Amino acid sequence: MSFRPPVRDDLAELPGYHSPQLDVEHRLNTNESPEPPPAGFQQAVVDRVAALDWHRYPDRGVTELRTKLAAHHAAAHPGITADNIFVANGSNEVLQTIMLAWGGPGRSILTFEPTYAMHGQIARVTGTGVVEVERQDAFTIDADHAIETLVAQKPIVTFLCSPNNPTGIVEPPALVERVLDTVSEFGLLVVDEAYAQFSDWTALDLSDEDKPLIVTRTFSKTWAMAAARLGYLIAPAWVIERLNTAILPYHLDAVSQAAGSAALDFEDEMNARVARMVEQRGTIQAGLADLGIEFWPSQSNFVLFRPPNSTGNEVWQQLVDRGVLVRNCASWPRLDGCLRITVGTGVENRAFLDALADIVA
């Protein structure tokens, strides 16, 4: 065997991020939109792509999309301009760019577990240390303990996921504001709002040019564009300047820019789709309650639940056998026996509840 140079020592044993897919009738495990984009979106993208100069590099500044995103947010938050927007290939590249700019050896981030696994994963890949604070039994955060840990550890970046994945819980405004006031002395606060449109408040209410607050968003969920891999963040202009030094040249291709710009012309349809999903989320939670199954009230497009008298693995497999795929969280730290279902269409959600009722019976 020829010589194979070793990877960095800190990456040698680090597992990758996996979300296995199976060929089943109802796939409800990856928090995607159950509905496609609205009629007219596809043709709008086709028209934009047809007009591209394919022999030219894409707009390095992502000018049109950033301008339209700023206008989209400025209705509720007038201070947001294009200078406060950074766009990349999915919210994960957005998070990675933050870590490239502020992470690295000798620095650390802080997460509240359980939460989105990629926060810690991306930090470790960039050679950044990870400090984990455990949530309380109901998956809420003990504010006093959080502040004590922040002051003691002084992480360069603190991550809050709201609504939190995989629990669906929204962090209270008072907690987020208190954390922000604390980290302002030594670091950044990143509020991951991949599911913000499903909840009743946003950390953008706290945004200010003088505050080290970054709010990340994605087109994958509410805009029904998981295939496009498009994400962005809203932050003070001085944050955007630093991120632009860490990103690769021409990092966002012209087709993705065109798709994002086209999507923003269908905002009313997006809002209607979100409303339907929130209604279906209520149907799922009511169905779980009727079955006497423990679940955590969600303000996202998924629901975390724990089947009774089970490790979770058995119920997950029995659901698969009945054509329903949910996310198996049973082996995850602090989530013993738990499963997570993505809100689907009415037909998909009914199939899930009927299958679960058959299993627990």
C-alpha positions as a Markdown table, in Angstrom:
| # | Residue | x | y | z |
|---|---|---|---|---|
| 1 | Met | 0.0 | 0.0 | 0.0 |
| 2 | Ser | 1.3 | 3.4 | -0.9 |
| 3 | Phe | 1.9 | 6.1 | 1.7 |
| 4 | Arg | -1.2 | 7.9 | 2.9 |
| 5 | Pro | -0.5 | 11.1 | 4.8 |
| 6 | Pro | -2.5 | 11.3 | 8.0 |
| 7 | Val | -5.1 | 13.9 | 8.6 |
| 8 | Arg | -4.9 | 16.3 | 11.6 |
| 9 | Asp | -4.8 | 14.4 | 14.9 |
| 10 | Asp | -8.0 | 16.1 | 16.1 |
| 11 | Leu | -9.9 | 15.0 | 13.0 |
| 12 | Ala | -8.7 | 11.4 | 12.9 |
| 13 | Glu | -11.5 | 10.0 | 15.2 |
| 14 | Leu | -14.1 | 12.7 | 14.5 |
| 15 | Pro | -17.2 | 11.0 | 12.9 |
| 16 | Gly | -19.0 | 12.7 | 10.1 |
| 17 | Tyr | -22.6 | 14.0 | 10.1 |
| 18 | His | -25.1 | 11.4 | 8.9 |
| 19 | Ser | -28.8 | 11.4 | 8.2 |
| 20 | Pro | -29.6 | 8.0 | 6.6 |
| 21 | Gln | -32.3 | 7.8 | 3.9 |
| 22 | Leu | -34.4 | 4.8 | 3.2 |
| 23 | Asp | -36.8 | 4.0 | 0.4 |
| 24 | Val | -40.2 | 4.4 | 2.2 |
| 25 | Glu | -43.5 | 5.9 | 1.3 |
| 26 | His | -43.5 | 8.6 | 3.9 |
| 27 | Arg | -40.1 | 10.2 | 4.6 |
| 28 | Leu | -40.4 | 12.4 | 7.6 |
| 29 | Asn | -36.9 | 12.6 | 9.1 |
| 30 | Thr | -35.0 | 15.5 | 7.6 |
| 31 | Asn | -37.1 | 18.6 | 8.4 |
| 32 | Glu | -37.7 | 19.5 | 4.8 |
| 33 | Ser | -40.8 | 21.2 | 3.5 |
| 34 | Pro | -43.5 | 18.6 | 2.6 |
| 35 | Glu | -44.7 | 20.8 | -0.2 |
| 36 | Pro | -42.7 | 22.0 | -3.3 |
| 37 | Pro | -42.3 | 25.7 | -4.1 |
| 38 | Pro | -45.4 | 27.4 | -5.5 |
| 39 | Ala | -46.6 | 27.3 | -9.1 |
| 40 | Gly | -44.6 | 29.8 | -11.1 |
| 41 | Phe | -41.4 | 29.5 | -9.1 |
| 42 | Gln | -39.8 | 27.0 | -11.4 |
| 43 | Gln | -40.5 | 29.0 | -14.5 |
| 44 | Ala | -39.2 | 32.1 | -12.8 |
| 45 | Val | -35.9 | 30.3 | -12.1 |
| 46 | Val | -35.7 | 29.0 | -15.6 |
| 47 | Asp | -36.2 | 32.5 | -17.0 |
| 48 | Arg | -33.4 | 33.9 | -14.8 |
| 49 | Val | -31.0 | 31.0 | -15.6 |
| 50 | Ala | -31.6 | 31.4 | -19.3 |
| 51 | Ala | -30.5 | 35.0 | -19.1 |
| 52 | Leu | -27.2 | 34.2 | -17.3 |
| 53 | Asp | -23.9 | 34.9 | -18.9 |
| 54 | Trp | -22.4 | 31.5 | -18.5 |
| 55 | His | -18.9 | 32.5 | -19.5 |
| 56 | Arg | -18.8 | 35.0 | -16.7 |
| 57 | Tyr | -18.2 | 34.5 | -13.0 |
| 58 | Pro | -21.3 | 35.0 | -10.7 |
| 59 | Asp | -21.8 | 38.3 | -8.9 |
| 60 | Arg | -19.2 | 37.9 | -6.1 |
| 61 | Gly | -21.1 | 40.3 | -3.9 |
| 62 | Val | -24.5 | 38.5 | -4.3 |
| 63 | Thr | -25.9 | 42.0 | -4.7 |
| 64 | Glu | -29.4 | 41.4 | -5.9 |
| 65 | Leu | -30.2 | 38.6 | -3.5 |
| 66 | Arg | -28.7 | 40.5 | -0.5 |
| 67 | Thr | -30.7 | 43.6 | -1.5 |
| 68 | Lys | -34.0 | 41.6 | -1.8 |
| 69 | Leu | -33.3 | 39.8 | 1.5 |
| 70 | Ala | -32.8 | 43.1 | 3.3 |
| 71 | Ala | -36.1 | 44.4 | 1.9 |
| 72 | His | -37.8 | 41.2 | 3.0 |
| 73 | His | -36.6 | 41.7 | 6.6 |
| 74 | Ala | -36.8 | 45.5 | 6.7 |
| 75 | Ala | -40.6 | 45.4 | 6.8 |
| 76 | Ala | -40.4 | 44.2 | 10.4 |
| 77 | His | -36.8 | 45.4 | 11.2 |
| 78 | Pro | -36.2 | 48.7 | 9.3 |
| 79 | Gly | -32.6 | 49.0 | 10.3 |
| 80 | Ile | -31.5 | 46.0 | 8.2 |
| 81 | Thr | -29.8 | 46.8 | 4.9 |
| 82 | Ala | -27.9 | 44.8 | 2.3 |
| 83 | Asp | -24.7 | 45.6 | 4.3 |
| 84 | Asn | -26.1 | 43.4 | 7.1 |
| 85 | Ile | -26.6 | 40.3 | 4.9 |
| 86 | Phe | -24.1 | 37.5 | 4.1 |
| 87 | Val | -25.2 | 34.6 | 1.9 |
| 88 | Ala | -23.6 | 31.2 | 1.3 |
| 89 | Asn | -24.2 | 27.6 | 0.3 |
| 90 | Gly | -26.7 | 26.6 | 3.0 |
| 91 | Ser | -26.7 | 27.7 | 6.6 |
| 92 | Asn | -23.9 | 25.2 | 7.3 |
| 93 | Glu | -21.5 | 27.1 | 5.1 |
| 94 | Val | -22.6 | 30.3 | 6.8 |
| 95 | Leu | -21.8 | 28.7 | 10.2 |
| 96 | Gln | -18.5 | 27.4 | 8.8 |
| 97 | Thr | -17.5 | 30.8 | 7.6 |
| 98 | Ile | -18.1 | 32.2 | 11.1 |
| 99 | Met | -15.8 | 29.6 | 12.6 |
| 100 | Leu | -13.2 | 30.2 | 9.9 |
| 101 | Ala | -13.2 | 33.9 | 10.8 |
| 102 | Trp | -13.4 | 33.6 | 14.6 |
| 103 | Gly | -12.6 | 30.0 | 15.6 |
| 104 | Gly | -9.3 | 28.1 | 15.6 |
| 105 | Pro | -6.8 | 26.6 | 18.0 |
| 106 | Gly | -6.8 | 28.2 | 21.4 |
| 107 | Arg | -10.4 | 29.4 | 21.0 |
| 108 | Ser | -13.7 | 27.8 | 22.0 |
| 109 | Ile | -17.4 | 27.9 | 21.4 |
| 110 | Leu | -20.2 | 27.2 | 23.8 |
| 111 | Thr | -23.4 | 25.1 | 23.0 |
| 112 | Phe | -26.4 | 24.2 | 25.0 |
| 113 | Glu | -27.0 | 20.4 | 24.6 |
| 114 | Pro | -28.9 | 18.7 | 23.1 |
| 115 | Thr | -28.9 | 21.0 | 20.1 |
| 116 | Tyr | -28.0 | 21.1 | 16.4 |
| 117 | Ala | -25.0 | 18.7 | 16.1 |
| 118 | Met | -23.3 | 20.8 | 13.3 |
| 119 | His | -22.5 | 23.6 | 15.7 |
| 120 | Gly | -20.0 | 21.5 | 17.5 |
| 121 | Gln | -19.0 | 19.5 | 14.4 |
| 122 | Ile | -18.1 | 22.6 | 12.4 |
| 123 | Ala | -16.2 | 24.0 | 15.4 |
| 124 | Arg | -14.1 | 20.8 | 15.8 |
| 125 | Val | -13.4 | 20.7 | 12.1 |
| 126 | Thr | -11.9 | 24.2 | 12.3 |
| 127 | Gly | -9.8 | 23.2 | 15.3 |
| 128 | Thr | -11.9 | 25.1 | 17.7 |
| 129 | Gly | -12.7 | 23.8 | 21.2 |
| 130 | Val | -16.2 | 23.0 | 22.3 |
| 131 | Val | -17.7 | 23.7 | 25.7 |
| 132 | Glu | -21.1 | 22.0 | 26.3 |
| 133 | Val | -23.7 | 23.1 | 28.8 |
| 134 | Glu | -26.5 | 20.6 | 29.5 |
| 135 | Arg | -30.0 | 21.8 | 29.3 |
| 136 | Gln | -32.5 | 21.0 | 32.2 |
| 137 | Asp | -34.8 | 18.0 | 32.2 |
| 138 | Ala | -37.4 | 19.9 | 30.1 |
| 139 | Phe | -34.7 | 20.9 | 27.6 |
| 140 | Thr | -34.8 | 24.5 | 28.8 |
| 141 | Ile | -31.7 | 26.5 | 29.8 |
| 142 | Asp | -30.9 | 27.4 | 33.3 |
| 143 | Ala | -30.1 | 31.1 | 32.8 |
| 144 | Asp | -28.0 | 31.6 | 35.9 |
| 145 | His | -25.9 | 28.5 | 35.2 |
| 146 | Ala | -25.5 | 29.6 | 31.6 |
| 147 | Ile | -24.2 | 33.1 | 32.6 |
| 148 | Glu | -21.8 | 31.6 | 35.1 |
| 149 | Thr | -20.4 | 29.3 | 32.5 |
| 150 | Leu | -20.1 | 32.0 | 29.9 |
| 151 | Val | -18.2 | 34.3 | 32.3 |
| 152 | Ala | -15.9 | 31.5 | 33.4 |
| 153 | Gln | -15.2 | 30.1 | 29.9 |
| 154 | Lys | -15.4 | 33.3 | 27.7 |
| 155 | Pro | -16.1 | 31.5 | 24.4 |
| 156 | Ile | -15.4 | 33.4 | 21.3 |
| 157 | Val | -18.8 | 32.2 | 19.9 |
| 158 | Thr | -21.9 | 31.2 | 21.8 |
| 159 | Phe | -24.6 | 29.2 | 19.9 |
| 160 | Leu | -28.3 | 29.3 | 20.6 |
| 161 | Cys | -30.6 | 27.4 | 18.3 |
| 162 | Ser | -34.2 | 28.8 | 18.4 |
| 163 | Pro | -36.4 | 27.0 | 17.8 |
| 164 | Asn | -33.9 | 24.4 | 19.0 |
| 165 | Asn | -33.2 | 21.3 | 16.9 |
| 166 | Pro | -34.1 | 18.6 | 17.9 |
| 167 | Thr | -36.4 | 19.7 | 20.7 |
| 168 | Gly | -38.5 | 22.4 | 18.9 |
| 169 | Ile | -38.3 | 24.7 | 21.9 |
| 170 | Val | -38.0 | 28.5 | 21.4 |
| 171 | Glu | -35.6 | 30.3 | 23.7 |
| 172 | Pro | -37.3 | 33.1 | 25.7 |
| 173 | Pro | -36.4 | 36.7 | 24.7 |
| 174 | Ala | -35.2 | 37.5 | 28.2 |
| 175 | Leu | -32.7 | 34.6 | 28.2 |
| 176 | Val | -31.3 | 35.5 | 24.7 |
| 177 | Glu | -31.0 | 39.2 | 25.7 |
| 178 | Arg | -29.2 | 38.2 | 28.9 |
| 179 | Val | -26.8 | 35.9 | 27.1 |
| 180 | Leu | -26.2 | 38.6 | 24.5 |
| 181 | Asp | -25.4 | 41.2 | 27.2 |
| 182 | Thr | -22.9 | 38.8 | 28.8 |
| 183 | Val | -21.0 | 37.7 | 25.6 |
| 184 | Ser | -20.8 | 41.3 | 24.4 |
| 185 | Glu | -17.8 | 41.6 | 26.7 |
| 186 | Phe | -15.7 | 38.9 | 25.0 |
| 187 | Gly | -17.4 | 37.2 | 21.9 |
| 188 | Leu | -20.2 | 36.7 | 19.5 |
| 189 | Leu | -23.7 | 35.3 | 20.0 |
| 190 | Val | -25.0 | 33.2 | 17.0 |
| 191 | Val | -28.8 | 32.5 | 17.1 |
| 192 | Asp | -29.5 | 29.8 | 14.6 |
| 193 | Glu | -33.0 | 30.5 | 13.3 |
| 194 | Ala | -33.4 | 27.8 | 10.6 |
| 195 | Tyr | -37.0 | 27.4 | 11.7 |
| 196 | Ala | -37.8 | 31.0 | 12.7 |
| 197 | Gln | -40.9 | 31.4 | 10.6 |
| 198 | Phe | -42.6 | 28.7 | 12.6 |
| 199 | Ser | -42.1 | 30.4 | 15.9 |
| 200 | Asp | -43.6 | 33.5 | 17.6 |
| 201 | Trp | -40.5 | 35.6 | 18.0 |
| 202 | Thr | -37.1 | 36.2 | 16.4 |
| 203 | Ala | -33.8 | 37.4 | 17.8 |
| 204 | Leu | -33.7 | 40.0 | 15.1 |
| 205 | Asp | -35.8 | 42.0 | 17.5 |
| 206 | Leu | -32.5 | 42.5 | 19.5 |
| 207 | Ser | -30.3 | 43.3 | 16.5 |
| 208 | Asp | -28.3 | 46.5 | 16.5 |
| 209 | Glu | -25.1 | 47.6 | 14.8 |
| 210 | Asp | -23.3 | 47.8 | 18.1 |
| 211 | Lys | -24.3 | 44.3 | 19.4 |
| 212 | Pro | -22.3 | 41.2 | 18.5 |
| 213 | Leu | -25.4 | 39.3 | 17.4 |
| 214 | Ile | -25.6 | 37.0 | 14.4 |
| 215 | Val | -28.9 | 35.5 | 13.3 |
| 216 | Thr | -28.7 | 32.7 | 10.7 |
| 217 | Arg | -31.5 | 31.6 | 8.4 |
| 218 | Thr | -32.0 | 29.1 | 5.6 |
| 219 | Phe | -34.0 | 28.7 | 2.4 |
| 220 | Ser | -34.3 | 24.9 | 3.0 |
| 221 | Lys | -37.3 | 24.8 | 5.3 |
| 222 | Thr | -40.0 | 27.5 | 4.9 |
| 223 | Trp | -38.9 | 28.4 | 1.3 |
| 224 | Ala | -39.1 | 24.7 | 0.3 |
| 225 | Met | -35.7 | 24.9 | -1.4 |
| 226 | Ala | -33.6 | 22.2 | 0.4 |
| 227 | Ala | -32.1 | 21.2 | -3.0 |
| 228 | Ala | -30.7 | 24.7 | -3.6 |
| 229 | Arg | -28.4 | 24.7 | -0.5 |
| 230 | Leu | -28.9 | 28.4 | 0.2 |
| 231 | Gly | -28.5 | 30.1 | 3.6 |
| 232 | Tyr | -27.7 | 33.5 | 5.0 |
| 233 | Leu | -27.2 | 35.6 | 8.1 |
| 234 | Ile | -28.1 | 39.0 | 9.4 |
| 235 | Ala | -25.4 | 40.8 | 11.5 |
| 236 | Pro | -23.7 | 44.1 | 12.0 |
| 237 | Ala | -21.8 | 45.4 | 9.0 |
| 238 | Trp | -18.5 | 44.9 | 10.7 |
| 239 | Val | -19.2 | 41.2 | 11.0 |
| 240 | Ile | -20.0 | 41.0 | 7.3 |
| 241 | Glu | -16.7 | 42.6 | 6.5 |
| 242 | Arg | -14.8 | 40.0 | 8.4 |
| 243 | Leu | -16.8 | 37.1 | 6.9 |
| 244 | Asn | -16.0 | 38.3 | 3.4 |
| 245 | Thr | -12.3 | 37.9 | 4.2 |
| 246 | Ala | -12.8 | 34.2 | 5.1 |
| 247 | Ile | -15.0 | 33.1 | 2.2 |
| 248 | Leu | -13.7 | 31.8 | -1.1 |
| 249 | Pro | -13.9 | 34.0 | -4.2 |
| 250 | Tyr | -17.2 | 33.5 | -6.1 |
| 251 | His | -18.4 | 31.1 | -3.5 |
| 252 | Leu | -22.1 | 31.3 | -4.4 |
| 253 | Asp | -22.9 | 30.2 | -8.0 |
| 254 | Ala | -25.2 | 32.2 | -10.2 |
| 255 | Val | -28.0 | 29.5 | -10.3 |
| 256 | Ser | -28.3 | 29.5 | -6.5 |
| 257 | Gln | -28.4 | 33.3 | -6.5 |
| 258 | Ala | -31.1 | 33.3 | -9.2 |
| 259 | Ala | -33.2 | 30.7 | -7.3 |
| 260 | Gly | -33.0 | 32.7 | -4.1 |
| 261 | Ser | -34.0 | 35.9 | -5.8 |
| 262 | Ala | -36.9 | 34.2 | -7.5 |
| 263 | Ala | -38.2 | 32.7 | -4.3 |
| 264 | Leu | -38.5 | 36.1 | -2.6 |
| 265 | Asp | -41.1 | 37.1 | -5.2 |
| 266 | Phe | -43.4 | 34.4 | -3.7 |
| 267 | Glu | -43.5 | 35.6 | -0.1 |
| 268 | Asp | -47.3 | 35.3 | 0.3 |
| 269 | Glu | -47.2 | 31.7 | -0.9 |
| 270 | Met | -44.4 | 31.0 | 1.6 |
| 271 | Asn | -46.4 | 32.4 | 4.5 |
| 272 | Ala | -49.5 | 30.4 | 3.5 |
| 273 | Arg | -47.4 | 27.2 | 3.3 |
| 274 | Val | -46.0 | 27.9 | 6.8 |
| 275 | Ala | -49.5 | 28.4 | 8.2 |
| 276 | Arg | -50.5 | 25.0 | 6.8 |
| 277 | Met | -47.5 | 23.3 | 8.4 |
| 278 | Val | -48.2 | 25.0 | 11.7 |
| 279 | Glu | -51.8 | 23.6 | 11.6 |
| 280 | Gln | -50.5 | 20.1 | 10.7 |
| 281 | Arg | -48.0 | 20.4 | 13.6 |
| 282 | Gly | -50.9 | 20.9 | 15.9 |
| 283 | Thr | -52.6 | 17.8 | 14.4 |
| 284 | Ile | -49.5 | 15.7 | 15.2 |
| 285 | Gln | -49.2 | 17.0 | 18.8 |
| 286 | Ala | -52.9 | 16.4 | 19.4 |
| 287 | Gly | -52.6 | 12.9 | 18.0 |
| 288 | Leu | -49.6 | 12.1 | 20.2 |
| 289 | Ala | -51.5 | 13.5 | 23.2 |
| 290 | Asp | -54.5 | 11.2 | 22.4 |
| 291 | Leu | -52.1 | 8.2 | 22.3 |
| 292 | Gly | -50.7 | 9.2 | 25.7 |
| 293 | Ile | -47.2 | 9.6 | 24.2 |
| 294 | Glu | -44.7 | 12.0 | 25.8 |
| 295 | Phe | -43.7 | 14.9 | 23.5 |
| 296 | Trp | -42.2 | 18.4 | 23.7 |
| 297 | Pro | -44.4 | 21.2 | 22.5 |
| 298 | Ser | -42.7 | 22.5 | 19.3 |
| 299 | Gln | -42.6 | 25.9 | 17.6 |
| 300 | Ser | -40.8 | 24.4 | 14.6 |
| 301 | Asn | -41.7 | 22.0 | 11.7 |
| 302 | Phe | -40.9 | 18.9 | 13.7 |
| 303 | Val | -41.9 | 17.3 | 17.0 |
| 304 | Leu | -39.7 | 15.3 | 19.4 |
| 305 | Phe | -41.4 | 12.5 | 21.2 |
| 306 | Arg | -40.6 | 9.5 | 23.3 |
| 307 | Pro | -42.6 | 6.2 | 22.8 |
| 308 | Pro | -43.5 | 4.5 | 26.1 |
| 309 | Asn | -41.8 | 1.3 | 27.3 |
| 310 | Ser | -39.3 | 1.4 | 24.5 |
| 311 | Thr | -35.7 | 2.3 | 23.7 |
| 312 | Gly | -37.0 | 4.1 | 20.7 |
| 313 | Asn | -35.1 | 1.8 | 18.3 |
| 314 | Glu | -37.9 | -0.7 | 18.2 |
| 315 | Val | -40.6 | 1.8 | 17.4 |
| 316 | Trp | -38.4 | 3.5 | 14.8 |
| 317 | Gln | -38.0 | 0.1 | 13.0 |
| 318 | Gln | -41.7 | -0.7 | 13.3 |
| 319 | Leu | -42.6 | 2.6 | 11.8 |
| 320 | Val | -40.2 | 1.9 | 8.9 |
| 321 | Asp | -41.8 | -1.5 | 8.4 |
| 322 | Arg | -45.1 | 0.4 | 8.0 |
| 323 | Gly | -43.6 | 2.8 | 5.5 |
| 324 | Val | -42.9 | 5.8 | 7.7 |
| 325 | Leu | -39.4 | 7.1 | 8.3 |
| 326 | Val | -38.7 | 9.4 | 11.2 |
| 327 | Arg | -35.4 | 10.5 | 12.8 |
| 328 | Asn | -34.0 | 8.1 | 15.3 |
| 329 | Cys | -32.6 | 10.2 | 18.2 |
| 330 | Ala | -32.7 | 7.3 | 20.7 |
| 331 | Ser | -28.9 | 6.9 | 20.9 |
| 332 | Trp | -28.1 | 10.6 | 21.0 |
| 333 | Pro | -26.7 | 12.0 | 24.3 |
| 334 | Arg | -29.5 | 13.2 | 26.6 |
| 335 | Leu | -32.3 | 11.9 | 24.2 |
| 336 | Asp | -32.7 | 8.3 | 25.4 |
| 337 | Gly | -35.6 | 6.7 | 23.6 |
| 338 | Cys | -36.6 | 9.8 | 21.6 |
| 339 | Leu | -37.7 | 10.0 | 18.0 |
| 340 | Arg | -38.4 | 13.1 | 15.9 |
| 341 | Ile | -41.0 | 13.5 | 13.2 |
| 342 | Thr | -40.9 | 16.2 | 10.5 |
| 343 | Val | -44.3 | 17.8 | 9.9 |
| 344 | Gly | -45.5 | 16.4 | 6.6 |
| 345 | Thr | -48.7 | 16.7 | 4.5 |
| 346 | Gly | -52.0 | 15.8 | 6.1 |
| 347 | Val | -51.9 | 12.4 | 4.4 |
| 348 | Glu | -48.3 | 11.7 | 5.7 |
| 349 | Asn | -49.1 | 12.9 | 9.2 |
| 350 | Arg | -52.2 | 10.7 | 9.3 |
| 351 | Ala | -50.1 | 7.7 | 8.1 |
| 352 | Phe | -47.6 | 8.3 | 10.9 |
| 353 | Leu | -50.3 | 8.6 | 13.6 |
| 354 | Asp | -52.1 | 5.5 | 12.4 |
| 355 | Ala | -48.9 | 3.5 | 12.3 |
| 356 | Leu | -47.9 | 4.7 | 15.7 |
| 357 | Ala | -51.3 | 3.9 | 17.2 |
| 358 | Asp | -51.0 | 0.4 | 15.8 |
| 359 | Ile | -47.6 | 0.0 | 17.3 |
| 360 | Val | -48.4 | 1.2 | 20.8 |
| 361 | Ala | -51.6 | -0.8 | 20.8 |
